Amino acid sequence: MKEATSKRLKTAIYSAIGGAIFTMIIGFSWGGWVSAGTARNMGEDMAETAVSERLTPICIGQFNLDPEKEAKLKILNNKGAWQGDDYIMAQGWSTMPFEKEPDNRIADSCYAILMKHVE
Protein backbone atom coordinates (compact mmCIF):
# COMPACT_ATOMS: atom_id res chain seq x y z
CA MET A 1 0.00 0.00 0.00
CA LYS A 2 1.26 3.46 -0.79
CA GLU A 3 2.13 5.81 2.01
CA ALA A 4 -0.46 8.41 0.93
CA THR A 5 -3.21 5.77 0.83
CA SER A 6 -2.17 4.52 4.26
CA LYS A 7 -2.38 8.04 5.73
CA ARG A 8 -5.82 8.58 4.18
CA LEU A 9 -7.03 5.25 5.55
CA LYS A 10 -5.73 6.03 9.05
CA THR A 11 -7.34 9.49 8.90
CA ALA A 12 -10.66 7.98 7.81
CA ILE A 13 -10.56 5.35 10.56
CA TYR A 14 -9.65 7.87 13.27
CA SER A 15 -12.33 10.25 11.99
CA ALA A 16 -14.95 7.49 12.10
CA ILE A 17 -13.95 6.52 15.65
CA GLY A 18 -13.95 10.17 16.76
CA GLY A 19 -17.33 10.75 15.10
CA ALA A 20 -18.79 7.69 16.82
CA ILE A 21 -17.49 8.82 20.21
CA PHE A 22 -18.77 12.36 19.63
CA THR A 23 -22.18 11.02 18.58
CA MET A 24 -22.40 8.87 21.72
CA ILE A 25 -21.45 11.79 23.97
CA ILE A 26 -24.10 14.01 22.36
CA GLY A 27 -26.68 11.20 22.39
CA PHE A 28 -26.24 10.27 26.06
CA SER A 29 -25.82 13.87 27.24
CA TRP A 30 -28.51 15.73 25.31
CA GLY A 31 -30.21 13.20 23.09
CA GLY A 32 -32.04 11.29 25.82
CA TRP A 33 -30.27 8.02 25.20
CA VAL A 34 -30.07 5.70 28.21
CA SER A 35 -28.46 2.38 28.92
CA ALA A 36 -30.53 -0.78 29.20
CA GLY A 37 -30.16 -0.80 32.99
CA THR A 38 -31.32 2.80 33.29
CA ALA A 39 -34.27 2.12 30.99
CA ARG A 40 -35.23 -0.91 33.09
CA ASN A 41 -35.05 1.12 36.31
CA MET A 42 -37.10 3.91 34.77
CA GLY A 43 -39.71 1.41 33.58
CA GLU A 44 -39.96 -0.26 36.98
CA ASP A 45 -40.32 3.11 38.70
CA MET A 46 -43.03 4.19 36.26
CA ALA A 47 -44.91 0.93 36.81
CA GLU A 48 -44.71 1.22 40.60
CA THR A 49 -45.92 4.82 40.43
CA ALA A 50 -48.83 3.87 38.18
CA VAL A 51 -49.87 1.02 40.48
CA SER A 52 -49.69 3.20 43.60
CA GLU A 53 -51.76 5.90 41.87
CA ARG A 54 -54.42 3.32 41.04
CA LEU A 55 -54.43 1.89 44.59
CA THR A 56 -54.43 5.20 46.47
CA PRO A 57 -58.25 5.50 46.31
CA ILE A 58 -58.42 2.24 48.29
CA CYS A 59 -56.31 3.88 50.99
CA ILE A 60 -58.65 6.88 51.00
CA GLY A 61 -61.61 4.50 51.17
CA GLN A 62 -60.14 2.66 54.13
CA PHE A 63 -59.54 6.00 55.84
CA ASN A 64 -63.18 6.97 55.22
CA LEU A 65 -64.35 3.69 56.81
CA ASP A 66 -62.45 4.43 60.02
CA PRO A 67 -65.00 5.49 62.68
CA GLU A 68 -62.40 7.81 64.26
CA LYS A 69 -61.33 9.39 60.98
CA GLU A 70 -61.87 13.03 62.06
CA ALA A 71 -59.69 12.71 65.16
CA LYS A 72 -57.07 10.72 63.27
CA LEU A 73 -57.03 13.30 60.48
CA LYS A 74 -56.16 15.99 63.04
CA ILE A 75 -53.36 13.78 64.38
CA LEU A 76 -52.16 13.15 60.84
CA ASN A 77 -52.16 16.88 60.12
CA ASN A 78 -49.89 17.46 63.12
CA LYS A 79 -47.48 14.69 62.06
CA GLY A 80 -46.10 16.43 59.01
CA ALA A 81 -44.87 14.93 55.76
CA TRP A 82 -41.99 12.97 57.30
CA GLN A 83 -44.14 11.06 59.77
CA GLY A 84 -47.48 11.21 57.98
CA ASP A 85 -46.90 8.20 55.76
CA ASP A 86 -45.70 6.18 58.77
CA TYR A 87 -48.91 7.08 60.61
CA ILE A 88 -51.01 6.03 57.61
CA MET A 89 -49.18 2.71 57.43
CA ALA A 90 -49.60 2.18 61.19
CA GLN A 91 -53.36 2.74 60.84
CA GLY A 92 -53.48 0.06 58.14
CA TRP A 93 -55.01 2.34 55.54
CA SER A 94 -52.24 1.70 53.01
CA THR A 95 -52.37 -2.08 53.47
CA MET A 96 -54.18 -3.37 50.43
CA PRO A 97 -56.76 -6.15 50.62
CA PHE A 98 -55.14 -9.60 50.70
CA GLU A 99 -51.74 -8.05 51.51
CA LYS A 100 -49.89 -8.42 54.79
CA GLU A 101 -47.68 -5.34 54.68
CA PRO A 102 -48.53 -1.67 54.08
CA ASP A 103 -47.20 0.04 50.98
CA ASN A 104 -45.05 3.14 51.48
CA ARG A 105 -45.76 4.64 48.04
CA ILE A 106 -49.49 4.32 48.58
CA ALA A 107 -49.11 5.89 52.03
CA ASP A 108 -47.25 8.84 50.48
CA SER A 109 -49.96 9.37 47.87
CA CYS A 110 -52.71 8.91 50.43
CA TYR A 111 -51.07 11.46 52.74
CA ALA A 112 -50.86 14.02 49.93
CA ILE A 113 -54.54 13.63 49.08
CA LEU A 114 -55.70 13.72 52.69
CA MET A 115 -53.69 16.88 53.38
CA LYS A 116 -55.39 18.65 50.46
CA HIS A 117 -58.71 18.30 52.30
CA VAL A 118 -57.51 19.55 55.70
CA GLU A 119 -58.61 23.08 56.62
MOURMO-V353932 format. One record per pair of residues at least 12 apart in sequence whose C-alpha atoms are under 10 Angstrom apart, sorted by sequence separation. I is the first residue (numbers start at 0). J is the second residue. If there is no record, write none. Layout:
i=I j=J
i=I j=J
//
This chain:
i=74 j=86
i=75 j=87
i=88 j=100
i=89 j=101
i=93 j=105
i=94 j=106
i=88 j=101
i=92 j=105
i=93 j=106
i=87 j=101
i=88 j=102
i=92 j=106
i=93 j=107
i=71 j=86
i=72 j=87
i=87 j=102
i=88 j=103
i=91 j=106
i=93 j=108
i=71 j=87
i=85 j=101
i=87 j=103
i=93 j=109
i=88 j=105
i=89 j=106
i=92 j=109
i=93 j=110
i=84 j=102
i=85 j=103
i=87 j=105
i=88 j=106
i=71 j=90
i=84 j=103
i=87 j=106
i=88 j=107
i=84 j=104
i=86 j=106
i=87 j=107
i=84 j=105
i=85 j=106
i=88 j=109
i=84 j=106
i=85 j=107
i=87 j=109
i=83 j=106
i=84 j=107
i=87 j=110
i=83 j=107
i=84 j=108
i=86 j=110
i=62 j=87
i=65 j=90
i=84 j=109
i=85 j=110
i=81 j=107
i=83 j=109
i=84 j=110
i=65 j=92
i=80 j=107
i=83 j=110
i=84 j=111
i=62 j=90
i=64 j=92
i=82 j=110
i=83 j=111
i=58 j=87
i=61 j=90
i=62 j=91
i=63 j=92
i=58 j=88
i=61 j=91
i=62 j=92
i=80 j=110
i=61 j=92
i=62 j=93
i=79 j=110
i=80 j=111
i=83 j=114
i=60 j=92
i=61 j=93
i=58 j=91
i=59 j=92
i=60 j=93
i=61 j=94
i=58 j=92
i=59 j=93
i=61 j=95
i=76 j=110
i=80 j=114
i=57 j=92
i=58 j=93
i=75 j=110
i=79 j=114
i=57 j=93
i=58 j=94
i=55 j=92
i=56 j=93
i=57 j=94
i=58 j=95
i=76 j=113
i=55 j=93
i=57 j=95
i=72 j=110
i=75 j=113
i=76 j=114
i=54 j=93
i=57 j=96
i=75 j=114
i=54 j=94
i=55 j=95
i=54 j=95
i=72 j=113
i=76 j=117
i=51 j=93
i=72 j=114
i=75 j=117
i=76 j=118
i=58 j=102
i=72 j=116
i=73 j=117
i=72 j=117
i=73 j=118
i=59 j=105
i=55 j=102
i=58 j=105
i=59 j=106
i=62 j=109
i=54 j=102
i=57 j=105
i=58 j=106
i=55 j=104
i=56 j=105
i=59 j=108
i=60 j=109
i=54 j=104
i=55 j=105
i=58 j=108
i=59 j=109
i=51 j=102
i=54 j=105
i=55 j=106
i=58 j=109
i=59 j=110
i=62 j=113
i=51 j=103
i=52 j=104
i=53 j=105
i=54 j=106
i=55 j=107
i=56 j=108
i=57 j=109
i=58 j=110
i=51 j=104
i=52 j=105
i=55 j=108
i=56 j=109
i=59 j=112
i=50 j=104
i=51 j=105
i=54 j=108
i=55 j=109
i=59 j=113
i=50 j=105
i=51 j=106
i=54 j=109
i=55 j=110
i=48 j=104
i=51 j=107
i=52 j=108
i=56 j=112
i=47 j=104
i=48 j=105
i=51 j=108
i=52 j=109
i=55 j=112
i=47 j=105
i=51 j=109
i=48 j=108
//
